């Protein structure tokens, strides 16, 4: 048997599934293993930070809603004109409130503040 035949037989047997299949199976098993401890800890810290950020966003949204509600109560609900400075404060609060996902009643109160008769100048 020539060297070329031996090489052909070895290459053929490798490609037919024996060693190649074992190599692929090894890498699949390696991928299925649990991630290293530092990666698990890091992911846990990231998840914890996401939870904290969500709570902070909820709190800020609630405070902004309260501000819009208070401005609405002090003017629109009293049947008073809304000073431009109050409209500006309401607008700033609402833009942040909406960016944090606030809508519904807060949006309704904001729109009523903006639609109310303006009093004074922006200066």
C-alpha positions as CSV (number, residue, x, y, z in Angstrom):
1,X,0.0,0.0,0.0
2,X,1.4,3.4,-1.0
3,X,1.7,6.4,1.3
4,X,-1.0,8.2,-0.7
5,X,-3.4,5.3,0.0
6,X,-2.7,5.3,3.7
7,X,-3.2,9.1,3.8
8,X,-6.4,8.7,1.8
9,X,-7.7,6.1,4.2
10,X,-6.8,8.2,7.3
11,X,-8.3,11.3,5.9
12,X,-11.4,9.4,4.8
13,X,-11.8,7.8,8.2
14,X,-11.4,11.2,10.0
15,X,-14.0,12.8,7.7
16,X,-16.4,9.9,7.9
17,X,-17.4,10.9,11.4
18,X,-15.0,9.4,13.9
19,X,-12.7,12.1,15.1
20,X,-14.6,15.0,13.5
21,X,-17.7,14.0,15.3
22,X,-15.9,13.7,18.6
23,X,-14.3,17.1,18.2
24,X,-17.7,18.7,17.4
25,X,-19.3,16.8,20.3
26,X,-16.5,18.1,22.6
27,X,-17.2,21.8,21.6
28,X,-20.9,21.3,22.0
29,X,-20.4,19.9,25.5
30,X,-18.1,22.9,26.3
31,X,-20.8,25.3,25.2
32,X,-23.4,23.6,27.3
33,X,-21.4,24.0,30.5
34,X,-22.4,26.5,33.1
35,X,-20.7,29.9,32.6
36,X,-17.8,30.7,34.9
37,X,-18.6,32.0,38.4
38,X,-17.5,35.6,37.6
39,X,-19.9,35.7,34.7
40,X,-22.8,34.5,36.9
41,X,-21.9,37.1,39.5
42,X,-21.6,39.9,36.9
43,X,-24.9,39.0,35.4
44,X,-26.5,39.0,38.9
45,X,-25.1,42.5,39.5
46,X,-26.3,43.7,36.2
47,X,-29.8,42.3,36.9
48,X,-29.8,44.0,40.3
49,X,-28.8,47.3,38.8
50,X,-31.6,47.0,36.2
51,X,-34.1,46.4,39.0
52,X,-32.8,49.4,41.0
53,X,-32.9,51.6,37.9
54,X,-36.5,50.5,37.3
55,X,-37.5,51.4,40.8
56,X,-35.8,54.8,40.5
57,X,-37.6,55.5,37.2
58,X,-40.9,54.6,38.9
59,X,-40.2,56.9,41.7
60,X,-39.2,59.8,39.5
61,X,-42.2,59.2,37.3
62,X,-44.4,59.4,40.4
63,X,-42.8,62.6,41.6
64,X,-43.2,64.2,38.1
65,X,-46.9,63.1,38.1
66,X,-47.3,64.7,41.5
67,X,-45.8,68.0,40.2
68,X,-48.1,68.0,37.2
69,X,-51.1,67.2,39.4
70,X,-50.2,69.9,41.9
71,X,-49.8,72.6,39.2
72,X,-53.1,71.4,37.6
73,X,-54.9,71.6,41.0
74,X,-53.5,75.1,41.8
75,X,-54.7,76.6,38.5
76,X,-57.0,74.7,36.2
77,X,-59.1,73.1,39.0
78,X,-59.5,76.5,40.6
79,X,-60.7,78.0,37.3
80,X,-57.7,80.3,37.2
81,X,-55.5,81.4,34.3
82,X,-52.2,79.5,34.1
83,X,-49.1,81.8,34.3
84,X,-46.6,81.2,31.5
85,X,-44.0,80.2,34.1
86,X,-46.3,77.5,35.4
87,X,-46.9,76.2,31.8
88,X,-43.1,76.1,31.3
89,X,-42.6,74.1,34.6
90,X,-45.5,71.8,33.6
91,X,-44.0,71.3,30.2
92,X,-40.5,70.4,31.6
93,X,-42.1,68.0,34.1
94,X,-44.3,66.4,31.4
95,X,-41.5,65.9,28.9
96,X,-39.5,63.9,31.5
97,X,-42.6,62.1,32.7
98,X,-43.6,61.0,29.2
99,X,-40.0,60.0,28.4
100,X,-40.2,57.7,31.5
101,X,-43.4,56.1,30.1
102,X,-45.9,58.3,31.9
103,X,-49.2,58.9,30.2
104,X,-53.0,58.6,30.9
105,X,-54.1,61.0,33.6
106,X,-50.8,62.9,33.7
107,X,-51.1,63.6,30.0
108,X,-54.7,64.7,30.4
109,X,-53.8,67.2,33.2
110,X,-50.8,68.4,31.2
111,X,-53.0,69.1,28.1
112,X,-55.5,71.0,30.3
113,X,-52.7,73.1,31.7
114,X,-51.4,73.8,28.2
115,X,-54.9,74.6,26.9
116,X,-55.8,76.9,29.8
117,X,-55.7,80.7,29.3
118,X,-52.2,81.9,29.7
119,X,-51.4,84.7,32.1
120,X,-48.2,86.8,32.1
121,X,-45.2,86.7,29.8
122,X,-42.4,84.1,29.4
123,X,-39.7,86.7,30.4
